[in-house]
């Protein structure tokens, strides 16, 4: 990723590829893609790499922001010196019909997911065409790793993620990157995440949900400035 190469200009980088994101091995089993599982995996990676308390940073975007915040709130192990988060929220918005999808057998997923993606594509094309790139990215990911795993990740991780009421327990500075034209996350909710620590800050970059694309150098520079500020 261009973003990783950019980050290497200022730091050593450990890339956490969550379960289910690997094209070669994505177990099709219910219950193994929840927010608890993703958070425990992150804790194991931090422990295995012997990252000491306040001696490292975590960058997360979208799903990664939820896992990073859940880790910070649940205090699973060594805490980072700062969190750099794209479009962070305390609770990801989910639609009522996802509760129905949760109960359905696997063979329905492909059909229903295509309907949902068509609905989102139609809605976004009318209301917010700039965000079509995010839907297209999702469609491409479905083609690469199938329908079961991405659906389970959404249902088990993002729909279950909820730290509302626990935000004040985050004792780590947060640099929140905000996409002002974000159809998938509420920019105002993202800004609230940066209100709970005196050294936290918000960077509004415009753009859409996949805010990092084409802005790798801008993100890196802002992160470097933030690191220097909190030393």
N, C-alpha and C positions, 0 to 999 in steps of 0.2 A: 504493500500500500504506500502511496505517496506520503500519507500522513506519518507513517512509521519512519520513513526515510527522513522526513523533516524533523521529527522529534529526536532522531539520533544526532542532530547537530548540537543538542544541548544536554543530552542525557543518555545513559544506558537504558535500553527498552526491553521489557518482558511483555510479550504478547500473549494474552489469555484468550484462547479460542474456546468459547463455551461448548459444552456438550450439545450435539445436534447440529453444529455448524460445519462439521467435517463432511465432505462429500463421500468419503470412503466408508465411514462408520457412523451411522446415526441410528441407534437402537429404536425400534418401533415398539415402545412399551409405555403404557400410561403410567404416570406418577414419577417419571425420572427427569422431568423438565421443569419442576417447580422452582419458585423463588428461593425456597430454603435450600434446594439442591445446588442451584447456581451460586448462592452465597457461600455455602460450605466448600464448594470447589475453589472459589476465590481464596478462601481462608487457607486451604491446603497449599495452594500455589505460593501464597505469601510466606507460609511456614517453611515449605520445601526450599525456597530460595533464600531463607534466613534473612528476610527483610525485617530490620529492627524498628521499633516504635519511633515514629516521627523522622525516619531516615529514608522515606520513599514517598512517591506521589501516585495517585490513581487517576487515570483519564477514562471517562466513560461517555458513550453517546447512545441515546435512545435506551435500548435494553440495558446497555452497560451502565448508564446513569442510575437506573433502578437498582441494579445489583450493587453498585458502589455505595449508594445511599443506605441500602438495606444492611450492608456490611458495617457501615459507620454507626448505624443506630443499634444494631444487635451486638456490636463490640465482640466480634468473634475471635479477635486476636490483635496482633500489632496494628496500630492505627497509622494511617498516612499523615504526612505533614500538611497535605492539602489535597483537595479533590478538584479536578477539572472536568466539568460536566456539560454536555450538550443537551439542551432541552430537558432539564431535570424536572420531575414532578413528584409529589407525595403519593399520588394515586393515578394510575393510568386510566383514562376514560375507556369504558367498554360498553357495548350495546347489549340490550336485553337478550337478543337472539343468540349471543354467544353462550348463554347458559343452556340453551337448547342444544347447540352444537356439542357442548361438553358431554351430553348423554348419548350421542349418536355413535353407531359403529363406524369403524374405519372406512368402509367402502363408500360412505356418504361424503367424506371430506373433500375429495376432488371436485365433485359436482357442486357442493355448497360453497366451497372456497371460490370457485370460478364465478358463481353468482354474486358473492359478496364483493369480489374484486371488480366485477363489471359495474356494480352499484356505486362503489367508491370512485371508479374511473369516470362514470357519468356525472356524479355529483361534483367532483373536483374540476372536471372539464368546464362545468358551468360556473362554479363559484370561485375556484382558485386554481386555474390551469398551471400555474408555476409549480404546483406540488405533484404534477403527474409523474415527474421523475422518480418520486418515492414509490408510487404504485408500480411503475415499470421495473424498478429495482426488486420489489417484492415478487413480481411475476417471474423475473429471471431466476430468483433464488428458488422458487417453487420448481422451476424446470430443472435446476441443478440437483436438488436434494429431495425432491418429491413433496407431497402435500402433508403427509402425516406429521412429520417433525415440526415444521414451522407452525402448524395449527396448534399442536400440543404446547409448544413454547409460549405461544400467545395465551392460550387458555390457562396453562398451569403456572406460568411465571408472571406475565404482565397483568393478567386479570386478578391474580392472587396478591400481587404486590400492593402493600398499603402501609405507609408509615405515618399516616395522618395522626396528629396528636403527639408524635414522638420527635418532631423536627428539632425541638429545643434541646434535645439530648445530643445533637451533633456538635462535638467540640472541636471540629476541624474546619479551617478556612475553606471556602468554596469559591472557585471562579466559574461562574455560570455563563455559558455562551448561549445567546438567545437568537433564534430565527424569528424575526418580526412577522414574517409571512408564513407561519407554521399552521397547517391545517390539522395536524395530528396531535400536537401538544399545545396547551394554552400558554402563550408567552408570559402572561401575567402570573400564572401559577409558578412558572419557572423562576421568575424574579423573586418570588416569596422565599424560595429555598435559600437565597443568599442573604436573608435578613437575620439569621440566627447566630451569626458569628461576626464580631466587630471587624475582622480583617477580610471578610468575604466581599466579593465584587461581582458586577454584572457587565458583560460585554455584549452589546446589541450589534449584530452583523448584517441584519436584513436577511434576505434569502429564505429558503424553505427548510424542511425538517432535516434533510441530509446536508446540514450546514457546513460540514468539513470539506465537501467536494469543491475543489478549486480554491480553497482558502487555507490550505495547509500551512503556508508560511505565516499567514496572519495569526492563526491559532498558536503556532509555535512561538512567535514573537511575544504575544500577549501572555502566554504561559511563562516564558522566560522572565518577563518584566514582573509578573506576579511572584514568582519564586524569589527574585531579588528583593522584592518589597517586604516579604514576610520573614526574611532571614533575621 
